[in-house]
Amino acid sequence: QVQLVESGGGWVQAGGSLRLACAASKTTFDIGISRMGWYRQAPGKQRDLVATITGGGSTYYADSVKGRFSISRDNAGNTLYLQMNKLKPEDTAVYYCHINYYQRDYWGQGTQVTVSS
């Protein structure tokens, strides 16, 4: 079992920045080598992938956030970050942290990001 706790959401004007964080309840090496990622879900829409990062540091970004968002994790690998710059109103959503741990999916409770125009 792994618990994920997100923080850092909030309200920002278009063009602004926010940094999200996600802390895993475990600090073992197998967390550090697991793929983690951020997803988001806007009202009335499906949950979409935003970005992922492997234990080795390889990253993937959705086209809609490339060049604006940056995913990273701490050295121990159990804290995940999402730096969001040049935010747009269409980035408004609940953002969820995710980990695939021993072939099981775990999700955080979500943190709201609201971008006003």
N, C-alpha and C positions, 0 to 999 in steps of 0.2 A: 504494500500500500504506500502511496505517495500523496501527500497533500501539497497543493500549489496555492500560494497566496499572492495575488497581484496588488500593486499599489501604483499611484502616480497619475491616475486619470484625472480629468477635470474639464474645465471650460477654457477655451482659448479663442482668440480672434484669428481669422484666416491669415496665413503667413507666419503664424507663431509656431512655437515648439513646445513639446511635452516629452518627458521621459518616463516610460513605464518600467516597472520592475516586477519580477516574479521570483519568489523564494520557495524552493522545494524543502519539504520537511526532512528529507534525508540528505546527508552529506557524504555518503559513501561513494567509492570510485565508480560504481556502476551507474550512478546518476550522472556523473561527469562525462561518461562516454555515451550517454543516451542522447538521441536527437530530441531537441526541444524547439518549440515554435510559438508564434503568435497567430491567432485567428481573430476575425472580427465579424460581428453580426449587426447589421442595421435593422431598424424596425421593418417587419414584413418581408425580410430577405433571408436567404440562407446564410449559414456561417461560412465564411471564405478564408482561405489561407492568406496570410500577410507575409510572413517570413519564417524561415527555419534555419537552424544551425546545428551542425553535428558536433560530436565530442571533439573532433579534430579541428573544428573551427570553419568548416566549409559552410557557406551560406547560400540561401536561395531567397529571392524576393519576387512577389507578384509584380507584374508590369506596372500596375497602378501606383506602386510606392517606390519603384526603383529610382535611385538618385535623391530621394527625400528621407527615407527611413533607413536606420542602421540597427541590425540585431547583433548582440554580443552576449557573452556570459563571463562570469568571474573565473579566476584561475582554478578554483575547486570545481567549477562547472555546475554548481547547484543553484546559482542565482542568474536569472536571465533578464536581459534588458532590451528595450526597444526605444531608440532615440528617434523621435518623429519631428522633422523639420518641414518648413514650408507647408504647414497643414492647410487643408482645403475643407470646405463644408462637407464634401462627399466622404471625408474621412470620419465623419461622425458615426459612432457605433459603440457597441460594447466590445471590448477587447479581451480575449481569453488567452491564457497561457496553456500550453499543452506539452505533455511529454509522452513518448512511447517507451514504456519501461517494461522489459521482459514481455514484449508483444501485447501489452495492455495499454490502453489509452487512458490518460488521466488529464482532468481539466481543472483549472482554477474557477473561482466563482464569477470572474469577470469584473472589469472596471470600465466605467463609462467615460468616453471621450466625446466632447461636444465642441464643434468648431463653428463659430458664427461668422457670417459673411459681413 
